Amino acid sequence: MQKKLLFVIRSLSGGGAERVISNLANHFSTMGYKVTLVCLDEGEIKYALAPEVNLESLVKRGSQNNIFYRGYYALLTFYRLFDLIRRMQPLCCISFMTSVNIWTGLCCLLLNKNYIVSERTSPYYSLEKLNSFTKLMAFRIYSKAKAVVLPSKKMIETFKSLRHFKNLKNLVAIYNPVHVFNAFNAGGEPLNPFILSVGRLDYDKGFDLLIDAFASIKNQNVDLLISGTGPNEEILEKRAADLGLQSRVKFIGFQKNLQDYYSKATVFVLASRVEGYPNALVEAMSMGAAVISTECDFGPTEIIQHGINGLLVPVDDTETLKNALNELLGDEQLRIALSINAQRINETNSIDNIAEKWNNLILS
């Protein structure tokens, strides 16, 4: 009989954690496991799942947001998740993101099932936002897990600095796997030379900084393409327009064929103020892009060796980012050297290597 694994996340409507859990579910379905991926919320599925992966969506969440509806939704989600785990009897449940971790861990504790939880971004923006009671409950749930998986080694230090979580003994760092894209389209729509950036359009991703730096680069014959959606889209579009860049800064939305853009970009930029472990940066490097990234928490300093496989710049430093852009845009030989070295991430972060680390935890 096949061993069963249950992966749990809020939804697959887009995002780095969603990409990672989809890739892991797909890969584990080739390793002799019977895999089910559970979305707590029904919604659009933006990541392809292997035919062998069973997809379960638990609750269709409405637009109401009053306290009574939120309570009803929480109870219904908990009941359906509990019932699903009880019926399936998986070898292990693996959940991503704080609220999903709490629900999944609680169900598994009550059912005496093995589970692994994974935080995907800074705990300052997730666990530390909880009230004291929920923090204590989260610590209890996390401490009983087989492991608390974090996407960067530096994040372990941050966890140990938090009063409610400093005594966790089961923290493990496992990097995100490289996403294997379909073959890119060598033709397609002709584009001007362009700088590419990818991510959710919110404050943390630093697109405002990138637009400001782009406004004053020497090369005026290059465009800036920004792929993603999010709450700051109109603000960023206005910022570009105010700088007279509306014809050169192009917001291209969520793209399923990002490989076409990574492979053609002159430079890829990650201007984030904070990250967990930036998938877009890893993807760009895997496709041979010459990259610039901020030294934000967490991930880039564990991915990039400055001047070897990319360039690092301080967070919130528009001037240094502008200078790095000028340097790369003006030096083709440097871009080629960074590109060649960047592609080594296809080996270090291969899905085979990363899945083996997860599998060792599951079987431990």
C-alpha positions in Angstrom: 0.0 0.0 0.0 1.3 3.5 -0.9 2.3 5.8 2.0 0.1 8.8 2.0 1.3 12.4 2.3 -0.9 15.5 2.9 0.3 18.9 1.9 -1.8 21.8 3.2 -1.8 25.5 2.2 -4.4 28.4 2.1 -4.7 28.4 -1.7 -2.8 28.1 -4.9 -3.8 31.5 -6.3 -0.2 32.7 -6.6 2.9 33.3 -4.5 6.2 31.8 -3.6 5.1 29.4 -0.9 2.4 28.1 -3.3 4.9 27.5 -6.0 7.2 25.5 -3.6 4.4 23.4 -2.1 3.1 22.6 -5.6 6.6 21.5 -6.8 7.1 19.4 -3.7 3.7 17.7 -4.0 4.4 17.0 -7.7 7.8 15.5 -7.0 6.7 13.4 -4.0 4.0 11.8 -6.2 6.9 10.4 -8.3 8.6 8.9 -5.2 6.1 6.2 -4.4 3.8 8.4 -2.2 0.1 8.9 -2.6 -0.1 12.7 -2.4 -3.0 14.9 -1.6 -2.7 18.7 -1.7 -5.3 20.5 0.4 -6.3 24.1 -0.1 -8.3 25.5 2.8 -9.9 28.0 0.5 -11.4 27.3 -2.9 -10.0 29.6 -5.6 -8.1 29.8 -8.8 -5.3 27.3 -9.2 -2.3 29.1 -10.8 0.2 26.3 -10.5 0.1 23.0 -12.5 -0.3 19.8 -10.5 0.7 16.4 -11.7 -2.2 14.1 -12.6 -1.2 11.8 -9.7 -1.7 14.6 -7.1 -5.2 14.7 -5.6 -6.4 18.2 -5.0 -8.9 19.0 -2.2 -10.4 22.4 -1.6 -12.3 22.7 1.7 -14.3 25.9 2.0 -15.5 28.5 -0.5 -15.0 31.7 1.5 -17.5 34.5 0.9 -17.0 38.3 0.9 -18.4 38.8 4.4 -15.9 39.8 7.0 -17.8 40.3 10.3 -16.7 38.5 13.4 -19.6 35.9 13.2 -18.8 34.9 9.7 -15.0 34.6 10.5 -15.9 32.4 13.4 -18.2 30.2 11.3 -15.5 30.0 8.6 -12.8 29.0 11.1 -14.9 26.3 12.6 -16.0 24.9 9.3 -12.4 24.9 8.0 -11.2 23.1 11.1 -14.0 20.5 11.0 -13.4 19.7 7.3 -9.6 19.5 7.7 -9.9 17.3 10.8 -12.3 15.0 9.0 -10.1 14.8 6.0 -7.0 13.9 8.0 -9.0 11.4 10.1 -10.3 9.6 6.9 -7.0 9.6 5.0 -4.7 8.6 7.8 -1.6 10.1 6.2 2.0 9.1 7.1 2.6 12.9 7.6 1.0 16.2 7.0 3.1 19.1 5.8 1.7 22.6 6.1 2.9 26.1 4.9 2.2 29.5 6.5 1.3 30.4 10.1 -2.5 30.2 10.2 -2.5 27.0 8.1 0.2 25.5 10.4 -1.8 26.2 13.5 -5.0 24.5 12.1 -3.1 21.6 10.6 -0.9 21.0 13.7 -3.9 21.2 16.0 -5.8 18.6 13.9 -2.8 16.3 13.9 -2.2 16.6 17.6 -5.8 15.6 18.3 -5.6 12.7 15.9 -2.0 11.7 17.0 -0.7 12.1 13.5 2.8 13.2 12.4 3.2 16.7 11.0 5.7 19.2 9.8 5.1 22.9 9.7 6.9 25.5 7.6 7.2 29.3 8.0 7.9 31.0 4.7 8.7 34.6 5.7 10.0 36.6 8.6 8.4 35.6 11.9 8.3 39.3 12.7 5.6 39.6 10.1 3.7 36.5 11.0 4.1 34.8 14.4 5.0 38.1 16.2 1.7 39.6 15.0 -0.3 37.1 17.0 -1.8 37.8 20.4 -0.1 36.2 23.5 -2.5 33.4 23.8 -2.2 32.4 20.1 1.6 32.6 20.4 1.6 30.2 23.3 -0.7 27.9 21.3 1.5 28.2 18.2 4.6 27.4 20.3 2.9 24.3 21.7 1.9 23.1 18.2 5.3 23.9 16.7 7.2 22.2 19.5 5.3 18.9 18.9 6.0 18.9 15.1 8.6 16.6 13.6 10.2 19.8 12.4 9.7 23.5 11.8 11.1 24.0 8.4 12.4 27.5 7.4 13.7 28.5 4.0 16.9 30.1 5.2 19.5 29.5 7.8 19.4 33.1 9.0 15.8 32.7 9.9 16.7 30.2 12.6 18.6 32.9 14.4 15.5 35.2 14.2 13.3 32.5 15.7 15.7 32.1 18.6 15.5 35.8 19.3 11.7 35.7 19.8 10.6 35.3 23.4 7.8 32.9 22.7 9.7 30.7 20.3 13.3 30.8 21.5 13.1 27.3 23.0 12.1 25.5 19.9 14.5 22.6 19.3 13.2 21.3 16.0 14.1 24.2 13.6 15.5 23.1 10.3 16.5 25.1 7.2 15.8 23.8 3.8 16.2 26.0 0.8 13.5 26.3 -1.9 13.9 24.1 -5.0 14.5 25.5 -8.4 11.3 25.5 -10.4 11.7 23.5 -13.6 10.0 25.5 -16.3 8.6 24.2 -19.6 10.9 25.0 -22.6 10.9 28.7 -23.2 9.6 30.4 -26.4 12.6 31.5 -28.3 10.5 33.7 -30.5 7.4 35.4 -29.3 6.6 39.1 -29.2 9.7 41.2 -29.8 10.8 43.3 -26.8 13.1 46.2 -26.3 16.1 45.3 -24.0 14.6 45.2 -20.5 15.3 44.9 -16.8 12.9 42.4 -15.1 11.5 42.2 -11.6 8.9 39.8 -10.3 6.8 39.6 -7.2 3.7 40.7 -5.3 3.1 44.4 -5.8 3.3 45.5 -2.1 5.7 47.6 0.0 7.9 44.7 1.1 9.0 44.0 -2.5 10.6 47.4 -2.9 9.3 48.1 -6.4 9.1 51.8 -5.5 12.9 51.8 -4.9 13.5 50.0 -8.2 11.4 52.5 -10.2 13.2 55.4 -8.5 16.6 53.9 -9.3 15.5 53.1 -12.9 14.5 56.7 -13.4 18.1 57.9 -13.3 20.1 55.2 -15.0 22.4 56.1 -17.9 20.9 53.8 -20.5 17.6 55.3 -21.6 17.0 52.6 -24.3 16.1 49.9 -21.8 12.6 49.2 -20.3 11.6 48.0 -16.9 9.1 45.1 -16.8 7.4 44.3 -13.5 5.5 41.0 -13.3 3.0 40.5 -10.5 -0.2 41.7 -8.9 -1.0 43.3 -5.6 -2.4 46.1 -3.6 0.2 48.7 -4.6 -0.3 48.4 -8.4 -2.0 51.8 -8.9 0.4 53.5 -6.5 3.4 52.2 -8.5 1.9 53.0 -11.8 1.3 56.6 -10.6 4.9 56.7 -9.3 6.2 55.7 -12.8 3.9 58.2 -14.5 5.0 61.1 -12.2 8.6 60.3 -13.2 7.7 60.4 -16.9 8.3 56.7 -17.2 4.9 55.4 -18.2 6.2 54.3 -21.6 9.2 52.5 -20.2 7.9 50.9 -17.0 5.5 48.2 -18.0 3.3 46.3 -15.5 2.7 42.9 -17.2 0.7 41.2 -14.4 0.9 37.5 -13.4 2.7 35.5 -16.1 2.6 31.8 -16.4 5.5 31.8 -18.9 8.0 33.7 -16.8 10.8 31.6 -18.3 10.4 33.6 -21.5 11.1 36.8 -19.6 13.9 35.4 -17.4 15.7 34.1 -20.4 15.5 37.4 -22.3 16.1 39.9 -19.5 19.3 41.9 -19.7 19.2 42.2 -15.9 16.9 40.8 -13.2 16.4 42.9 -10.0 15.1 41.9 -6.6 14.7 45.2 -4.6 12.9 43.6 -1.6 12.9 45.0 1.9 12.2 41.6 3.4 11.9 38.0 2.0 11.7 34.5 3.2 13.7 32.8 0.4 13.0 34.6 -2.9 11.8 32.1 -5.5 11.9 34.7 -8.3 15.6 35.3 -7.6 16.4 31.6 -7.7 14.3 31.2 -10.9 16.0 34.1 -12.7 19.5 32.7 -11.8 18.5 29.2 -12.9 17.6 30.7 -16.4 20.9 32.4 -16.6 19.9 36.0 -15.8 22.5 38.4 -14.5 21.0 39.5 -11.1 21.0 42.3 -8.6 19.5 41.8 -5.2 19.2 43.7 -2.0 20.8 42.2 1.1 17.4 41.8 2.8 16.3 39.3 5.4 16.1 36.5 4.4 17.8 34.5 1.6 19.7 36.7 -0.8 23.0 36.6 1.1 22.7 32.8 1.2 22.1 32.6 -2.5 24.4 35.3 -4.0 28.2 35.6 -3.7 28.7 39.3 -4.5 30.5 39.7 -7.8 30.6 35.9 -8.5 27.0 34.9 -9.3 25.2 38.3 -8.8 25.5 41.7 -7.2 24.2 42.6 -3.7 23.2 46.1 -2.7 21.9 47.5 0.7 18.2 47.6 1.4 16.5 50.9 0.8 19.6 52.3 -1.0 18.3 53.7 -4.3 21.7 55.3 -5.2 23.7 52.1 -4.9 21.0 50.2 -6.8 21.2 52.7 -9.6 25.0 52.3 -9.7 24.7 48.5 -9.8 22.3 48.8 -12.7 24.6 51.1 -14.6 27.5 48.7 -13.9 25.7 45.7 -15.3 24.0 47.4 -18.2 27.4 48.8 -19.3 29.5 45.6 -18.9 28.5 42.7 -21.1 31.4 40.6 -20.0 30.4 40.9 -16.3 26.8 40.0 -17.2 28.0 36.9 -19.0 30.3 35.8 -16.1 27.5 36.3 -13.5 25.0 34.4 -15.8 27.3 31.4 -16.1 27.9 31.2 -12.3 24.3 31.8 -11.5 23.1 28.7 -13.3 25.0 26.5 -10.8 21.9 26.9 -8.6 20.2 24.3 -10.8 22.4 21.8 -9.1 22.5 23.0 -5.5 18.8 23.7 -5.4 17.6 20.9 -7.6 14.2 19.4 -6.7 15.9 16.0 -6.2 18.3 17.4 -3.6 15.6 19.5 -1.8 13.0 16.7 -1.8 15.5 14.3 -0.3 16.0 16.7 2.7 12.2 16.8 3.2 11.9 13.1 2.8 14.5 12.5 5.5 12.4 14.6 7.9 9.2 12.8 7.0 10.8 9.4 7.7 12.7 10.5 10.8 
